[in-house]
């Protein structure tokens, strides 16, 4: 499906993005504004700014979550509402952090839903973040949109509650899509610490966990394909409900780290054992589950509808991001 000429076909399009100051949100704001869309952002404060200090809403369109009337007016008749808000799960799962992970997702999704309910006209499409972590630890078979098995544990409970809240606000004339997104690879985000490990000589596989030997699956997607998939979903009226957002070519952890080393120009890397991961996780205040759980996810609904990935393979995707191509 051809993409519109930037600044032309979507010149009057109205898009609302909640959570626009994050890694994915900043990229999507830039992409949609390049298309000529009018982007309104929602964040903790009015006039949301990105982490690097640049305005995510250069037109002055940032709204605070407390501005219920402003949010209602923004979503009224919008072409797309995109919910990306939520505290990063890259933290220790203390009681306080667990509560904030829940609150930051459910409360913001509820506020969007309430604004959409109150609006005179619903948006044409409401896409809300979810996560591919909703599926069980899978090293026996891939988890597809149609036949994926929901897992257990804290991260899964968060994901299921998030989707349940999202789908509790239907409206006639509005499609809802929950994007179960895999690890997003781009200039920043999850790739940054992996490249740092490789350059420090620690770019071997992460060993341990139920799969063992670095054989846990890693589902991923290039940041550019996230934006392209969202555009595709806009133009695919037959798609609603949960959709897997991941490359059709997931990799085992051993392969992932080998390709990260290759992209970084590093020939070898020491493996990281489970006890080292748990110790390191304490130091950098994160959870070892983020690298030890086997996430084997395929984007069957997107591909069946005709979506074609621009970066379907890991080596090419990493070379594109890092800016080097190695033989």
C-alpha positions, 0 to 999 in steps of 0.5 A: 500500500503506497504511503502518502507524499509528506505534507500533501495527502494528510495536510488536514489530518488531526492526530492526538498522541498521549505519551509523546515525550517517550522514545517511540512518541517523539519519533511518531510526532516527527513522522506525522508532522512531516506528513503535514498532520496537526499533532496534539500531544498529551502529557503530565504538563501542558506544552510537553517537551521531549527528554532532550528539551525539544518541543514535541508540540512546536505548534503549542498543541500540548495538553496536560492530563488535567485539562479534561475539556481540552482533551475532549475537544482534541479527540472530538472527530480526530483521525487518530488517537494514539495512547502510548502513556506508561511508566517504563518497565525498565526498573526494579519491580518494587511495590511503588514501581509496580503501582506506578506501572499500573496507574500510569497505564490504566489511569491515562487510558481511562481518561482518554476513554472518558474524553472519547465518550464525552466527545460529540464525535468519536475519533475514527481510530483509537490505537493504544499501546499494549505489549508482546509480553502478554504472551507466555514464555514461549520456546516451543512455538511462536505466539500469533495474533490468532493462537497466542497464549496469554501468560502469567505473572506481573507483566502479563497482569499489567498487559491484560488489565491495560487491554481490558481498560482500553476495550471498555470504551467502545463507540459506534464509528470508532475502531480500536486496535491494541498494538502488542508491541515487541522490543523496538529497535531504534536510535535510543531505547532498548538498543542503547544498553545492548550496544554499550555491553558489546563495546565493553566486551560483554556482548555475548548471550544472556544465559539462564532462565527457562530456555537456557544457553541464550536460546530464549527468543527475542521479538523485535521491530524497527522503529520505522516499521512501527510508524509504517504499521500505524499508518497501515492500520489507519488505512485497513478498516477491517482490522480491529482488536489486538494486533502483534507489532513485531518483525516476522523474523524474531531471533534467539538471544544468541543471534541477537547479541551476535548481530549487535556485536557485528553492528558495533564492530566488535568481534567477540563478547563474554556471555552473561550468566543468570547470577550476573544478570541478577546482580547487575539488575540490582545495580542498574535497578531493572529486572532480569526478566526483561532479557531472560523471558522467551518472547516468540511473537509473529505479526500474522494479522498484519502480514495477512492484511498485506503489510510489508516490513521495510526492515524485516531482518535483524542484521539489516535493521541494526545496520540501518540504525547504527549506520554501518554495514558489515560483510 
